[in-house]
Every structure is written in C-alpha cells, then in structure tokens.
Amino acid sequence: MHETQIRSDRPLRKAPEYLIQQPQHSEITSGAFLLLFFAASIVSVIVSTLIR
C-alpha cells in the first residue's frame, strides 16, 4: 500500500515542473512567431523595393 502511495506522489511532483515549463515554451514560441513576422515584413519590403 505504501509503495502505491509513493508511486502516486511521483507524478504529482512531476506535474508542477511541466506546468512551469509550459509558460517558458509559450514565451519562446511567441518570440519565434514575432521574429518570423518581423523577418517576413523585412522581406516583403525588400521585394517591393526590388520590384520597383
């Protein structure tokens, strides 16, 4: 009985770590999307100047 309690406690200890890691990943992905959007805007400006 005690072994099952210890095993059930381990996933509970791992859960908060994943919850803490999720916001970091979301910040990284949002930063990456901002960089991609910024790069796309620069490329569009360069292409528009080349076409002119």
C-alpha positions in Angstrom: 0.0 0.0 0.0 2.8 2.4 0.8 4.5 1.7 -2.5 1.4 2.7 -4.5 1.2 5.9 -2.5 4.8 6.8 -3.3 4.3 6.0 -7.0 1.2 8.2 -7.0 3.2 11.0 -5.4 5.9 11.0 -8.1 3.6 12.1 -11.0 2.2 14.8 -8.7 5.7 16.1 -8.2 6.4 16.0 -11.9 3.2 17.8 -12.8 4.2 21.2 -11.4 7.5 21.0 -13.3 5.6 20.6 -16.6 3.3 23.4 -15.7 6.3 25.6 -15.0 7.9 24.6 -18.3 4.8 25.3 -20.4 4.8 29.1 -20.0 8.5 29.2 -20.9 7.8 27.2 -24.2 4.9 29.5 -24.9 7.1 32.6 -24.5 9.7 31.0 -26.8 7.1 30.2 -29.4 5.6 33.7 -29.3 9.0 35.2 -29.6 9.8 33.0 -32.6 6.5 34.0 -34.3 7.3 37.7 -33.7 10.8 37.2 -35.2 9.2 35.3 -38.2 6.6 38.1 -38.7 9.4 40.8 -38.4 11.6 38.9 -40.9 8.6 38.4 -43.3 7.9 42.2 -43.1 11.5 43.0 -44.0 11.5 40.5 -46.9 8.3 42.0 -48.2 9.8 45.5 -48.1 12.9 44.3 -49.9 10.9 42.5 -52.5 8.7 45.6 -53.1 11.8 47.8 -53.5 13.3 45.3 -55.9 10.1 45.2 -58.0 10.1 49.0 -58.2 
